[in-house]
């Protein structure tokens, strides 16, 4: 079950990325439709599930923002002759001590994310049948794969979020 809970956590950074620009609403709509269909949520289940899920998403996004702020100093100047990756690759200039601190802080943030997942897992179990909680874990992973597939094919530029098989 831990594997499936981690899938939930892995999808959320994609949603953080999606908050930029006009894609957020399209992705949100795609996510709601996708999860509602995969979980076969009844009207009553949806009424209690979505507020809990949205609260979970907001808290996870806050942790994601904390991680970005903590690990990527956006105040540094960038070299226009270098790629984005080269400008943001601080590991080449970090000594062992700084890397160890970075790793410790990274683990601390991941532990916060896991604690949040465990907290909301209990809340999901309170509002959905056990089968649907398990399906939620699987559907989150499938949603992430679909989102990555769409991004790779640049369907987001056309606003086409329909599933194609």
C-alpha positions in Angstrom: 0.0 0.0 0.0 3.0 2.3 0.7 3.8 2.1 -3.0 0.4 3.4 -4.0 0.5 6.1 -1.4 3.8 7.3 -2.9 2.1 7.5 -6.3 -0.2 10.1 -4.9 2.8 12.2 -3.8 4.6 11.8 -7.1 1.7 13.2 -9.1 1.4 16.4 -7.1 4.6 18.1 -8.4 3.1 17.8 -11.9 0.1 19.7 -10.7 2.4 22.4 -9.3 3.9 22.7 -12.7 0.5 22.9 -14.2 -0.4 26.0 -12.0 1.6 28.1 -14.3 -0.4 29.7 -17.1 -3.7 28.7 -18.4 -3.1 24.9 -18.3 -4.1 24.7 -14.6 -7.8 24.8 -15.3 -7.6 22.3 -18.1 -5.5 19.9 -16.1 -7.8 20.3 -13.1 -10.8 19.5 -15.2 -9.1 16.5 -16.7 -8.0 15.3 -13.2 -11.6 15.6 -11.8 -13.1 13.8 -14.7 -10.4 11.2 -14.8 -10.6 10.4 -11.1 -14.4 10.5 -10.9 -14.7 8.1 -13.8 -11.9 5.7 -12.5 -13.4 5.7 -9.0 -17.0 5.5 -10.2 -17.9 8.1 -7.6 -21.6 8.4 -6.8 -23.0 11.9 -6.2 -23.0 11.3 -2.5 -19.4 10.0 -2.5 -18.2 12.9 -4.7 -19.7 15.5 -2.3 -17.6 14.2 0.6 -14.5 13.1 -1.4 -13.7 16.2 -3.3 -13.4 18.6 -0.4 -11.0 16.2 1.3 -9.1 15.6 -1.9 -8.8 19.4 -2.5 -7.5 20.0 1.0 -5.0 17.2 0.5 -3.9 18.8 -2.8 -3.5 22.2 -1.3 -1.4 21.0 1.6 0.8 18.9 -0.7 1.3 21.9 -3.0 2.4 24.0 -0.1 5.0 21.4 0.7 6.1 21.3 -2.9 6.4 25.1 -2.9 8.5 24.9 0.3 10.8 22.3 -1.3 11.3 24.5 -4.4 11.9 27.6 -2.3 14.3 25.7 0.0 16.4 23.9 -2.7 16.3 26.3 -5.7 17.5 29.8 -5.0 15.8 31.8 -7.6 17.5 35.0 -6.5 20.7 34.0 -8.1 21.7 35.6 -11.4 21.6 33.3 -14.4 24.0 33.2 -17.3 22.1 33.8 -20.6 24.6 31.7 -22.5 23.8 28.6 -20.4 20.8 26.3 -20.5 18.2 26.4 -17.7 19.7 23.1 -16.4 23.2 24.5 -16.3 22.1 27.6 -14.5 20.3 25.6 -11.9 22.9 22.9 -11.4 24.4 23.9 -8.1 25.7 20.4 -7.4 29.0 21.1 -9.2 29.8 23.9 -6.8 28.7 22.2 -3.6 31.2 20.7 -1.3 30.5 17.4 0.6 29.2 19.3 3.7 26.7 21.3 1.7 25.5 18.2 -0.2 25.0 16.3 3.1 22.9 19.2 4.5 21.0 19.3 1.2 20.3 15.6 1.5 19.2 15.8 5.1 16.8 18.7 4.3 15.5 16.8 1.2 14.7 13.8 3.4 13.0 16.0 6.0 10.7 17.5 3.3 9.9 14.0 2.0 9.1 12.8 5.5 6.6 15.7 5.8 5.0 14.6 2.5 4.7 11.0 3.7 3.1 12.2 7.0 0.6 14.2 5.0 -0.2 11.2 2.8 -0.7 9.0 5.8 -3.0 11.7 7.4 -5.1 12.0 4.3 -5.1 8.2 3.6 -7.1 7.9 6.9 -9.5 10.6 5.9 -10.0 9.0 2.5 -10.8 5.7 4.2 -13.4 7.6 6.3 -15.3 8.9 3.2 -14.8 6.2 0.6 -15.2 2.4 0.7 -11.8 0.5 0.9 -12.0 -0.6 -2.7 -12.2 3.0 -3.9 -9.4 4.1 -1.7 -7.2 1.5 -3.3 -8.5 2.5 -6.7 -7.6 6.1 -5.9 -4.0 5.1 -5.4 -4.0 3.3 -8.8 -5.9 6.1 -10.6 -3.4 8.7 -9.3 -0.6 6.8 -10.9 -2.5 6.3 -14.1 -3.4 10.0 -14.2 0.3 10.9 -13.8 1.2 8.7 -16.7 -1.6 10.2 -18.8 -0.5 13.7 -17.9 3.2 12.9 -18.8 2.0 11.3 -22.1 0.0 14.4 -23.0 2.9 16.7 -22.1 5.3 14.6 -24.2 2.9 14.8 -27.2 2.3 18.6 -26.6 -1.4 18.1 -26.6 -1.6 20.7 -23.8 -0.7 23.4 -26.4 -3.9 22.5 -28.3 -5.9 22.2 -25.1 -6.8 18.6 -26.0 -6.9 16.6 -22.8 -9.2 13.9 -24.0 -8.0 10.4 -23.5 -6.9 8.7 -26.8 -6.3 5.0 -26.9 
